[in-house]
Amino acid sequence: MAAEASKELTIPQPAKHYASMQSAPRFPLHLPVEVMSQSGACAAETQNISANGVLFAMDRDVPVGSMVNFTILLPGEVVGSRGNVQIDCHGRVVRSFEDQGRRGVGVVIDEYHFERA
């Protein structure tokens, strides 16, 4: 019985990992985006963008755990370049909530690449 008591069950702590992802500085950029998920395309607007992810405002719910694809077109004047910067992203929904009649959908960016716009 003493041997059993010394064994510890290790349970992953996703809340800590999620909290660390939220600690990245957020930039309040409101840009139109089309979010593609398994249930189809949906128009959205970015609310803020960080190195780890994006918060979208949209009219449709995308369930937590859903995989999504989207392209963000950053205006050149925002990022200090001569032309616009296009970022193609693949991510997953980690948060979904209602806010003033719209859905707030938080997405962690798992993969991205820059394109010339």
TIBA-16543 format. One line per 8 residues: number of its first residue (from 1); for each residue x negated, y negated, z negated of N, C-alpha, C. Coordinates in Angstrom, 1 decimal, always signed. Atoms other than C-alpha are relative to their C-alpha. Example, Ala and Ser with C-alpha at 12.3 -4.5 7.8 and 13.67 -1.06 7.14 Angstrom:
% TIBA-16543
1 = -0.9:+1.2:+0.0:-12.3:+4.5:-7.8:-0.9:-1.2:+0.0 ~ +0.9:+1.1:+0.0:-13.7:+1.1:-7.1:+0.8:-1.1:-0.8
This chain:
% TIBA-16543
1 = -0.8:+1.2:+0.0:+0.0:+0.0:+0.0:-0.9:-1.3:+0.0 ~ +0.9:+1.2:+0.0:-2.9:-2.4:-0.7:-0.5:-0.3:+1.3 ~ +0.5:+0.2:-1.4:-4.2:-1.8:+2.8:+1.1:-0.7:+0.8 ~ -1.1:+0.6:-0.7:-0.8:-2.8:+4.2:+0.1:-1.5:-0.4 ~ -0.2:+1.4:+0.4:-0.7:-6.0:+2.1:-1.1:-0.9:+0.5 ~ +1.1:+0.8:-0.5:-4.1:-7.1:+3.4:+0.1:-0.3:+1.5 ~ -0.2:+0.2:-1.5:-2.9:-6.9:+7.1:+0.9:-1.3:+0.1 ~ -0.8:+1.2:-0.2:-1.6:-10.3:+8.2:+0.6:+0.1:+1.4
9 = -0.7:+0.2:-1.3:+0.9:-10.8:+11.0:-0.3:-1.4:+0.6 ~ +0.3:+1.3:-0.6:-0.3:-13.6:+13.3:+1.1:-0.3:+1.0 ~ -1.0:+0.5:-0.9:+2.5:-15.5:+14.9:-0.4:-1.2:+0.7 ~ +0.5:+1.2:-0.7:+1.7:-17.9:+17.7:+0.8:-1.3:-0.5 ~ -0.6:+1.3:+0.4:+2.4:-21.6:+16.9:+0.3:-0.9:+1.2 ~ -0.3:+0.9:-1.1:+4.0:-23.1:+20.0:+0.2:-1.4:-0.3 ~ -0.3:+1.4:+0.4:+5.1:-26.2:+18.1:-1.2:-0.8:-0.1 ~ +1.3:+0.7:+0.1:+1.5:-27.1:+17.4:-0.5:-0.3:+1.3
17 = +0.5:+0.2:-1.4:+0.5:-26.6:+21.0:+0.8:-1.1:+0.7 ~ -0.8:+1.0:-0.7:+3.5:-28.7:+22.2:-0.3:-1.4:-0.6 ~ +0.3:+1.3:+0.6:+2.7:-31.4:+19.7:-1.3:-0.6:+0.5 ~ +1.3:+0.5:-0.6:-0.9:-31.6:+21.0:+0.2:-0.5:+1.4 ~ -0.2:+0.5:-1.3:+0.4:-31.9:+24.5:+0.7:-1.3:+0.0 ~ -0.7:+1.3:+0.0:+2.6:-34.8:+23.5:-1.0:-1.1:-0.4 ~ +0.9:+1.1:+0.6:-0.4:-36.7:+22.0:-0.7:-0.8:+1.1 ~ +0.7:+0.8:-1.1:-1.8:-37.8:+25.5:+0.8:-1.3:+0.2
25 = -0.6:+1.3:-0.2:-1.2:-41.5:+26.2:+1.0:+0.1:+1.2 ~ -1.0:+0.0:-1.0:+2.0:-42.0:+28.2:+0.1:-1.4:+0.6 ~ -0.1:+1.2:-0.8:+2.5:-44.6:+30.9:+1.4:-0.1:+0.5 ~ -1.4:+0.2:-0.3:+6.0:-46.0:+31.4:+0.1:-0.3:+1.5 ~ -0.2:+0.3:-1.4:+6.4:-45.6:+35.2:+1.3:+0.6:+0.4 ~ -1.3:-0.4:-0.4:+9.8:-45.5:+36.7:+0.0:+0.2:+1.6 ~ +0.2:-0.3:-1.4:+9.4:-43.8:+40.1:+1.1:+1.1:+0.4 ~ -1.0:-1.0:-0.5:+12.0:-41.9:+42.3:-0.8:+1.3:+0.3
33 = +0.6:-1.3:-0.2:+11.2:-38.2:+42.5:+1.1:+1.0:+0.4 ~ -0.9:-1.1:-0.2:+12.9:-35.1:+43.9:-0.6:+1.2:-0.7 ~ +0.5:-1.2:+0.8:+12.5:-32.1:+41.5:+0.6:+1.2:+0.6 ~ -0.5:-1.3:-0.6:+12.8:-28.6:+43.1:-0.1:+1.0:-1.1 ~ +0.0:-1.1:+1.0:+13.8:-25.8:+40.8:+0.7:+1.2:+0.7 ~ -0.7:-1.2:-0.5:+15.3:-22.3:+41.3:+1.4:-0.3:+0.5 ~ -1.4:+0.3:-0.3:+18.7:-23.9:+41.4:+0.1:-1.1:+1.1 ~ -0.1:+0.9:-1.1:+17.8:-26.3:+44.2:-0.7:-1.4:-0.3
41 = +0.6:+1.4:+0.2:+16.7:-30.0:+44.6:+0.9:-0.9:-0.7 ~ -0.7:+1.0:+0.8:+17.7:-32.8:+42.3:-0.8:-1.3:+0.0 ~ +0.6:+1.3:+0.1:+17.0:-36.5:+42.5:-0.3:-0.3:-1.5 ~ +0.4:+0.4:+1.3:+15.2:-37.8:+39.4:-0.8:-1.3:+0.0 ~ +0.9:+1.2:+0.1:+13.3:-40.8:+38.1:-0.9:+0.3:-1.2 ~ +1.0:-0.2:+1.1:+10.1:-40.6:+36.1:+0.3:-1.1:-1.1 ~ -0.1:+1.0:+1.1:+10.4:-42.3:+32.6:-1.4:-0.3:-0.5 ~ +1.4:+0.2:+0.4:+6.8:-41.8:+31.6:-0.8:+1.2:+0.5
49 = +0.9:-1.0:-0.6:+3.8:-39.9:+32.9:-1.3:+0.0:-0.9 ~ +1.3:-0.1:+0.8:+0.8:-38.6:+30.9:-0.9:+1.0:+0.7 ~ +0.9:-1.0:-0.6:-2.2:-36.4:+31.7:+0.6:+1.4:-0.1 ~ -0.5:-1.4:+0.2:-0.2:-33.4:+30.5:+1.4:+0.2:+0.7 ~ -1.4:-0.2:-0.5:+3.3:-34.0:+31.9:+0.7:-1.2:+0.4 ~ -0.9:+1.1:-0.5:+6.2:-36.1:+33.0:+1.3:+0.2:-0.8 ~ -1.4:+0.0:+0.5:+9.5:-37.1:+31.4:+0.9:-0.5:+1.1 ~ -0.9:+0.4:-1.0:+12.3:-37.3:+34.0:+1.4:-0.3:-0.6
57 = -1.5:+0.2:+0.3:+15.8:-38.8:+33.8:+0.7:+0.5:+1.3 ~ -0.7:-0.6:-1.1:+18.2:-36.9:+36.0:+1.4:+0.3:-0.4 ~ -1.4:-0.3:+0.2:+21.9:-36.1:+36.4:+0.3:+1.4:-0.2 ~ -0.2:-1.4:+0.2:+21.5:-32.4:+36.2:-0.9:+0.6:-1.0 ~ +0.8:-0.7:+1.0:+20.2:-30.1:+33.5:-0.9:+1.0:+0.8 ~ +0.9:-1.1:-0.4:+17.2:-27.9:+34.3:-0.5:+0.7:-1.3 ~ +0.2:-0.7:+1.3:+16.9:-25.2:+31.6:-1.5:+0.0:-0.4 ~ +1.3:-0.2:+0.5:+13.8:-25.0:+29.4:-0.5:+1.3:+0.5
65 = +0.6:-1.2:-0.6:+11.4:-22.5:+30.9:+0.0:+0.1:+1.5 ~ -0.1:+0.1:-1.5:+12.3:-23.3:+34.5:-1.3:-0.4:+0.6 ~ +1.1:+0.5:-0.8:+9.5:-23.6:+37.0:+0.5:-1.1:+1.0 ~ -0.4:+1.1:-0.9:+9.6:-26.8:+39.0:-1.2:-0.5:+0.9 ~ +1.0:+0.6:-0.9:+7.8:-28.5:+41.9:+0.5:-1.4:+0.3 ~ -0.3:+1.3:-0.3:+7.7:-32.2:+42.5:-1.2:-0.8:+0.6 ~ +1.1:+0.8:-0.5:+5.7:-34.9:+44.3:+0.2:-1.4:-0.6 ~ -0.1:+1.4:+0.6:+4.9:-38.2:+42.6:-0.8:-0.9:+1.0
73 = +0.7:+0.9:-0.9:+4.0:-41.1:+44.9:-0.3:-1.3:-0.8 ~ +0.4:+1.1:+0.8:+2.0:-43.6:+42.9:-0.4:-1.2:+0.9 ~ +0.3:+1.1:-0.8:+1.9:-47.1:+44.3:-1.5:-0.4:-0.2 ~ +1.5:+0.3:+0.0:-1.7:-48.2:+45.2:-0.3:-1.1:-1.1 ~ +0.2:+1.1:+0.9:-1.3:-51.4:+43.1:+0.0:+0.5:-1.5 ~ -0.1:-0.5:+1.4:-0.5:-49.3:+40.0:-1.3:+0.7:-0.4 ~ +1.2:-0.8:+0.3:-3.6:-47.1:+40.3:-1.3:-0.7:+0.5 ~ +1.2:+0.8:-0.5:-6.0:-49.7:+41.8:-0.6:+0.5:+1.2
81 = +0.6:-0.5:-1.2:-6.4:-48.2:+45.2:+0.7:-0.8:+1.2 ~ -0.5:+0.7:-1.1:-5.8:-49.6:+48.7:+1.3:+0.5:+0.5 ~ -1.2:-0.7:-0.4:-3.1:-47.1:+49.5:+0.7:+0.8:-1.1 ~ -0.7:-0.8:+1.0:-0.5:-45.1:+47.7:-0.7:+1.4:-0.2 ~ +0.6:-1.3:+0.3:-1.6:-41.9:+46.0:+1.2:+1.0:-0.3 ~ -1.0:-1.1:+0.1:+0.5:-38.7:+46.4:-0.5:+1.1:-0.8 ~ +0.4:-1.2:+0.8:+0.3:-36.0:+43.7:+1.1:+1.1:+0.1 ~ -0.9:-1.2:-0.1:+1.9:-32.6:+44.4:-0.2:+0.8:-1.3
89 = +0.0:-0.7:+1.3:+2.8:-30.9:+41.1:+0.8:+1.2:-0.1 ~ -0.8:-1.2:+0.3:+3.9:-27.5:+39.9:-0.1:+0.0:-1.6 ~ +0.0:+0.0:+1.4:+5.0:-27.3:+36.3:+1.2:+0.8:-0.6 ~ -1.1:-0.7:+0.6:+7.5:-25.9:+33.8:+0.7:-0.9:-1.0 ~ -0.8:+0.9:+0.9:+10.3:-27.5:+31.8:-0.2:+0.5:-1.5 ~ +0.2:-0.3:+1.4:+9.5:-27.6:+28.0:+1.0:-0.7:-0.9 ~ -0.9:+0.8:+0.8:+12.2:-30.0:+26.9:+1.2:-0.5:+0.8 ~ -1.2:+0.5:-0.7:+15.8:-30.9:+27.9:+0.9:-0.6:-1.0
97 = -0.9:+0.6:+1.0:+18.1:-33.3:+26.1:+0.9:-1.0:+0.8 ~ -0.9:+1.0:-0.6:+21.0:-35.7:+26.8:-0.4:-1.4:-0.6 ~ +0.4:+1.4:+0.4:+20.2:-39.5:+26.7:+0.8:-0.9:+0.8 ~ -0.8:+1.0:-0.6:+22.8:-42.1:+27.5:+0.7:+0.5:+1.3 ~ -0.7:-0.5:-1.1:+24.8:-39.9:+29.8:-0.8:+0.7:+1.1 ~ +0.9:-0.6:-0.9:+21.8:-38.6:+31.7:-0.8:+1.1:-0.7 ~ +0.9:-1.0:+0.6:+19.5:-35.6:+31.1:-1.4:-0.5:+0.0 ~ +1.4:+0.2:+0.1:+16.0:-36.1:+29.9:-0.7:+1.4:+0.1
105 = +0.6:-1.3:-0.3:+13.8:-33.3:+31.2:-1.5:-0.2:-0.1 ~ +1.4:+0.0:+0.2:+10.2:-32.9:+29.9:-0.7:+1.1:+0.7 ~ +0.7:-1.1:-0.8:+7.8:-31.0:+32.2:-1.5:-0.1:-0.3 ~ +1.5:-0.1:+0.1:+4.3:-29.8:+31.6:-0.5:+0.3:+1.4 ~ +0.6:-0.2:-1.3:+2.2:-30.0:+34.7:-1.1:+1.1:-0.1 ~ +0.9:-1.1:+0.0:+0.4:-26.7:+35.2:-1.0:-0.1:+1.1 ~ +0.9:+0.1:-1.1:-1.1:-27.4:+38.6:+0.3:-1.3:+0.8 ~ -0.3:+1.2:-0.8:-1.5:-30.5:+40.7:-1.2:-0.2:+1.0
113 = +1.1:+0.4:-0.9:-3.5:-31.8:+43.7:+0.4:-1.3:+0.7 ~ -0.2:+1.3:-0.6:-3.9:-35.2:+45.3:+0.0:+0.1:+1.5 ~ -0.1:+0.1:-1.4:-2.9:-35.9:+48.9:-0.2:-1.5:+0.4 ~ +0.0:+1.3:-0.6:-3.5:-38.9:+51.1:+1.4:-0.4:+0.4 ~ -1.4:+0.4:-0.4:-0.3:-40.8:+51.4:+0.0:-0.8:+1.2
